[in-house]
Amino acid sequence: MKKNIVLLLLLFAFSNAFSQSAADQKFRLADSYEKSGDLQNASRLYEELHKEFPNNQVFFESLARTFLG
């Protein structure tokens, strides 16, 4: 039983780490779009990130910046 719980916790930790890594890559791509002036693609990616992580202030502020720019 303890073995199953540990395995489940490890699986959750790895899936969470992968999700953060994918979000980090998406954020870097959106930032790159924004810096090159492609606000449409930047805002699309920032919006996806904001929907996935609604409490992340950086994603929200980045999205707002693309609407203002």
PAZAPA-4460 file (N, C-alpha, C; in steps of 0.05 Angstrom, whole numbers, plus 32768, in hexadecimal, padded with zeros to 4 digits):
% residues 69
    n_x    n_y    n_z   ca_x   ca_y   ca_z    c_x    c_y    c_z   seq   type   mol
   8010   7FE8   8000   8000   8000   8000   8011   8019   8000     1      M     A
   8025   801A   8012   8037   8031   8013   8046   8034   7FF9     2      K     A
   804D   801E   7FEC   805B   801F   7FD3   804A   802C   7FBD     3      K     A
   8030   8027   7FBD   801E   8033   7FAA   801B   8051   7FAE     4      N     A
   801B   8059   7FC7   8018   8075   7FCE   8031   8084   7FC5     5      I     A
   8048   8079   7FCB   8061   8085   7FC3   8063   8087   7FA4     6      V     A
   805B   8072   7F97   805B   8072   7F79   8048   8087   7F6F     7      L     A
   8031   808A   7F7A   801E   809E   7F72   8028   80BA   7F76     8      L     A
   8035   80BF   7F8D   8041   80D9   7F92   8057   80E0   7F7F     9      L     A
   8068   80CC   7F78   807D   80D1   7F65   8072   80D7   7F49    10      L     A
   805E   80C8   7F42   8051   80CD   7F28   8045   80E9   7F27    11      L     A
   8038   80F2   7F3C   802D   810D   7F3D   8043   8122   7F3B    12      F     A
   8059   811D   7F49   806F   8130   7F49   807B   8133   7F2D    13      A     A
   807F   811C   7F20   808A   811D   7F05   8077   812A   7EF1    14      F     A
   805D   8125   7EF3   804A   8131   7EE1   8049   814F   7EE6    15      S     A
   804A   8158   7EFF   804A   8174   7F05   8063   8182   7EFB    16      N     A
   807A   8175   7EFD   8093   8180   7EF3   8092   8183   7ED5    17      A     A
   8087   816F   7EC7   8085   8170   7EAA   8073   8187   7EA2    18      F     A
   805D   818A   7EB0   804A   81A0   7EAA   8057   81BB   7EAD    19      S     A
   8066   81BE   7EC2   8074   81D8   7EC7   8089   81DD   7EB1    20      Q     A
   8097   81C7   7EA9   80AB   81CA   7E94   809E   81D2   7E79    21      S     A
   8088   81C6   7E73   8079   81CC   7E5A   806F   81E9   7E5B    22      A     A
   8065   81F1   7E73   805C   820D   7E76   8073   8220   7E74    23      A     A
   808A   8219   7E7E   80A1   822A   7E7C   80AA   822E   7E5F    24      D     A
   80AA   8219   7E50   80B0   821A   7E34   809C   822C   7E24    25      Q     A
   8083   8228   7E2B   806E   8238   7E1E   8071   8256   7E25    26      K     A
   8078   825B   7E3E   807C   8277   7E46   8094   8283   7E38    27      F     A
   80AA   8274   7E35   80C1   827F   7E27   80BA   8285   7E0A    28      R     A
   80AB   8273   7DFD   80A3   8278   7DE2   8091   8291   7DDF    29      L     A
   807E   8293   7DF1   806C   82AB   7DF1   807D   82C4   7DF6    30      A     A
   8090   82C3   7E08   80A1   82DA   7E0D   80B1   82E1   7DF4    31      D     A
   80BA   82CD   7DE6   80C9   82D2   7DCD   80B7   82DF   7DB8    32      S     A
   809F   82D5   7DB5   808C   82E1   7DA3   8087   82FF   7DAA    33      Y     A
   8083   8303   7DC4   807E   831F   7DCD   8095   8331   7DC7    34      E     A
   80AD   8328   7DCC   80C5   8339   7DC8   80CA   833E   7DAA    35      K     A
   80C0   832C   7D99   80C4   8330   7D7C   80AC   8340   7D70    36      S     A
   8098   8347   7D81   8082   8357   7D77   806A   8347   7D6E    37      G     A
   806B   832D   7D71   8054   831C   7D68   8041   8319   7D80    38      D     A
   8032   832E   7D86   8021   832E   7D9E   8009   831B   7D9C    39      L     A
   8001   8315   7D83   7FEA   8302   7D80   7FF2   82E6   7D8A    40      Q     A
   8008   82DC   7D81   8011   82C2   7D8A   8019   82C2   7DA7    41      N     A
   8025   82D7   7DB0   802D   82DA   7DCC   8014   82D9   7DDE    42      A     A
   8000   82E8   7DD7   7FE8   82E9   7DE8   7FD9   82CE   7DE7    43      S     A
   7FDA   82C0   7DD1   7FCD   82A6   7DD0   7FDA   8293   7DE3    44      R     A
   7FF5   8292   7DE4   8003   8281   7DF6   8000   8289   7E13    45      L     A
   8002   82A4   7E18   7FFE   82AE   7E33   7FE2   82A7   7E3D    46      Y     A
   7FCE   82A8   7E2C   7FB3   82A2   7E34   7FB1   8284   7E3B    47      E     A
   7FBD   8273   7E2B   7FBD   8256   7E32   7FCA   8251   7E4D    48      E     A
   7FE0   825F   7E52   7FEE   825C   7E6C   7FDD   8266   7E83    49      L     A
   7FD0   827D   7E7E   7FBF   8288   7E93   7FA7   8276   7E9A    50      H     A
   7F9C   826A   7E85   7F86   8257   7E8A   7F8F   823F   7E9A    51      K     A
   7FA7   8235   7E94   7FB1   821D   7EA2   7FBB   8224   7EBE    52      E     A
   7FC5   823C   7EC2   7FD0   8244   7EDC   7FC4   8260   7EE3    53      F     A
   7FAA   8261   7EEA   7F9D   827B   7EEE   7FA8   828B   7F06    54      P     A
   7FB6   827F   7F18   7FC1   828E   7F2F   7FDD   8298   7F2A    55      N     A
   7FE8   8293   7F13   8003   829C   7F0D   8002   82B9   7F03    56      N     A
   800D   82CB   7F14   800C   82E7   7F0E   801D   82EF   7EF6    57      Q     A
   8033   82E1   7EF1   8044   82E7   7EDA   8036   82E2   7EC0    58      V     A
   8028   82CB   7EBF   8019   82C5   7EA6   8003   82D9   7EA2    59      F     A
   7FF5   82E2   7EB7   7FDF   82F5   7EB4   7FEB   8310   7EAB    60      F     A
   8000   8319   7EB7   800C   8333   7EB0   8017   8333   7E93    61      E     A
   8022   831C   7E8B   802C   8319   7E70   8015   831B   7E5C    62      S     A
   7FFF   830D   7E62   7FE8   830E   7E51   7FDD   832B   7E4F    63      L     A
   7FDB   8338   7E65   7FD1   8354   7E66   7FE3   8366   7E55    64      A     A
   7FFD   8362   7E57   8010   8372   7E48   800C   8370   7E2A    65      R     A
   8005   8358   7E21   8000   8355   7E04   7FE7   8363   7DFA    66      T     A
   7FD3   8365   7E0C   7FBB   8374   7E05   7FBF   8392   7E05    67      F     A
   7FD1   839B   7E15   7FD7   83B8   7E17   7FEB   83C1   7E01    68      L     A
   7FFB   83AD   7DF7   8010   83B4   7DE3   8005   83B5   7DC9    69      G     A
***
